[in-house]
């Protein structure tokens, strides 16, 4: 796999022009990170850690103060690269209502394509294909405001898919959804990665969502402090808690039992793994 998103010594600051003189606050303090084509990476961090800022740098919404950012081979600091980057790197935000601009679902999915000057026949084909991909084709003539939160978010994702991106950045896409909506969106995200080969960067506060990624990056106070596979990240329960983060509920349960002296694996992150471990613990010894 080739590197698809790359940051080298990335520094970024926000400037508060409401103050006199304006106050500059550095949010990213020299981050270096490579994400390979086809990876599914979850980014964790408490509020204000810089994770969303990092994603916006990859999408060229933010421009680095120092260092380098390359997205799909394009230098994100150059204005002429904004269009090719955003055609290849789509971004889905937290509130689906802020991303839906049309009064009919299929018109909303077509919006970006029309602005890109795509031929009408190709727009029709892409819109239908995108809506089928997220299982929303039967709602193509519905009004978006009548859909559930999960359905709205899937429409927003369809709008990105229609642009044929190679990567999708998702900034807490399930934060405003109920459990059913969260499950719908995560099913779509995993399908994009596993079946279509789309590179996924998922920013989330839900540890069970992060556990489904193949890699987790933890950001704290503008620095990357952990970067590994989910099992190795979540097995460090005390370190995660010290960073103000949780672990999956089953991981915490097993951790608590280990604290009480029970002999259980420390790298359990799924319900099935937890069930098997507890079953083995409760099952009486079989004497030969």
N, C-alpha and C positions, 0 to 999 in steps of 0.2 A: 504493500500500500504506500502511496505517496503522501507527503505532507500537504494538507489542503488549507488549513488555517495556521498561521504562524505569527507569534508575537515575540520580539526580541528586545529585552530591556525596555518594555513599554511603560511610559509614564504619562499620566493624564490628570488634568486638574479642571475643576469647575471654578468659574469666576462669578462671584456675587456682585453684580453691578448696582445693587440697591444700597450698598455701603459706600461711604466716601472717606478715603479712596476705596475702589473695588477690592474685595477680599478674594484671594486665590487660595483654593484648598486642593491639595494634591490627593487624589483618590486611589490611583494606581502607582505603586512605587517601584517600577522597574521589573515588571512581570515578563517572564519568558515562558512560552507554552506552544507546543506543536500538537495539532490534531490531524490525524491521518484521514485520508479519503475513505468513507464508508464506516467510520467509527461512530459509536453511540456513547457520547460523553455526558455525564451529569455534572453540573457545577453547583456546589453547595457553599453556603456562607450566610451569616446572619445579616439583618438589614443594615445597609450602609457599608458592607464589606468590599464592594466594588465589582461584584459578579455581573450585574446588569450593565455596568459601564464597560466592562471587558467585552461583552457580547456586542454592544453597540459599536465598539472599535472594529470588530471583525466585519460588521455590516457597513462600515464607513459612515455611520451616523455621527460618531465621535472621531476626531482626528488627534492622533498622538501628539503630546508636547515634545516628547523625546522617544527615541527608539524606533523600531520598525514594526509594521503590521502588514502582512500579506494575506490576501484572501483569494483562493483559487488561482494563485500565481500573480495576482495584480497588487501593486503597491497601493494600499488604501489611503495614502497621504496625497495622491495625485487626483485632481478633480476629474480629469478625463477618464479615470477608472471607476467612477461612481456607478455609472450605468451598467457596465459589464459585471461589476461585483454584485449589484443588487438584482441583476437578472439570474445570477447563479447562487446567491446566498439570500434566502428569504428569512423574514423575521415575523414571529407571531408573539403578540403581547398578552398581558394579563387579562385585560377586559375586552371580550369580543365585541361589545357594543361600540368601542372606539375604533374598530377596524372595518365595520360594516357600513358602506356608504350608499347602497342602493336599497330600493323598496321591494325588490324581488330577488330571491336567492341567486338565480342563474345570472342576473344582471350584475350582481355584486362580484361573483366569481370572474366575470368577463371584464370587469372595470380596468384592471391593470393591463390586460392584453389589448384592449382598445386604445389605451394611452400609448402603448408600445407600437401601435400601427400594424398589428397582426391582421392578416386577411380574415374576413368574416367567416368563411367556411372553416378555417383553421381554429378560430375562436370557438365556434360551435362544437367542434370535435374535442378540443381541449377542455372546455367547460363540462361537457357530458362525461368525459373520462375522469376528470378531477372529482366531480360529485359522486360518481360511482365508486371511486377509490376510497372516499371517506364515508361511503354508505349513506349519502344524502340525495341521491338522484331523484327519489320519489318526492322530495320536497322542493324541487327546482323552481316551481312556480309559486311557492309560498312566500309570505312576507316574513323577513328575518325576525321582526320584533315579536312574532307569535311562536318562535321556537324556544326550546329550553336552552339553558346556558351551555350545556355540552354540545347541543346541535349547532348553536351559533359559533362555537369555537371550531367545530369541524368545518363549517362553511368558511371561516377565516382561513383555516389550513388549506381548504380546497382552492381558495384564491391564490395561495402561494404555490400549490402543486401545479396549477394551470400554467404557471410561468416556467415550468420544467427546471426547478432549481436543483443544484447538485448538493446543496446543504440547506438545512432549516435550523435557525436559532429560535428556541422557544423560551420566552422570559416569563416563567411562572404561569403557564397557560391554563393550569387547573386550579389556581388559587381561589377563584370565585365560583367554583363549581361544586355540586353535591357529589357524593361518592359515585353515583351512576354516571354522571357527566365526566368525572375524572377517569373512570374506567374506559369510557368511550374514546376519550382523547388519547389515552395511553395506548390503547389498542391500535389506533390509527398511527401514532408515532412509531410504534414498533414495526408495524407493517411497512411503513415508508423505509425504515432502515433495513429490515430483513429481506423484504421482497423486491424493493426498488433500488436498494443500494445507496439511499440518500444519507449523507453525513448528518448526524443529529447532535446538537448541543442543547441540552435541556437544563434550564435553571429552575430549581424547585426547592420548596421547603418540605416536601413530603418524602420521607426517607424510603418508603416502600416503592416510590417511583424511581428514586435514585438507584435502588437495589436492582432494578431491571436493566440498568446501563451496563456496558462492558468495562467502563472506566469512570472513576469519580475524581474530580478536581475540587479541592476545598480551598476557598479564598477567605482570608482573614485580614482585615485592616489593610487592604490593598496589596497583599502578598499571597502567593500560592504557598500553602503550608503542608498540604498533603496531595498526593497524586498517585493513585494505585487502583487495583481492581476492587470492586465493592466488598468482597469478603475481608480483604486486608484493611480496608478503611474502617468498616464497621466493627471489626474485632477490637479496635482501639476505643472502647467505650468511654473510658475516663478522659482520654484526650479529646474526643468529640464533645463531651460534656463541658470540658474546660474552654472550648471554643464557642460555647453557647448553642450547640447543635444536638439534635437527638440522633438516635439510631432506630432501625425498624423495631416495632414492638416485640417481635419474637426474639430479636437479638438481645433486647434489654431483659426479657424474661429469663433467657438462658444465662445471661451475665449475672443476674440476681441469684439464680440457683448455684452458679459456680462460686459466688461469694459465700454461699452457705456450705460449701464443701462438696457439692455434687460433681461427679466426674462427667462433664459434658463438653462437647466441642465448642470452641470459642468463636468459630467463624460461621455460625448459622444466621442466615438472613432471610429465609423463606419459611412460610407456614408449613410446607411439606417437610422440610428439613427439621423443623422444630418438632413436628408430630413424630417423626421417626426417632428422634433423639429421646423424647419423653417416653415413647413406647418402649424403647430399649431400656430406659431407666426403671420403668415400672414393672417390666416383665420379670417374673421370678426366675431365678437361676435354674437352668435345666440340668439336672444331674444325669450323668451317663449311667 
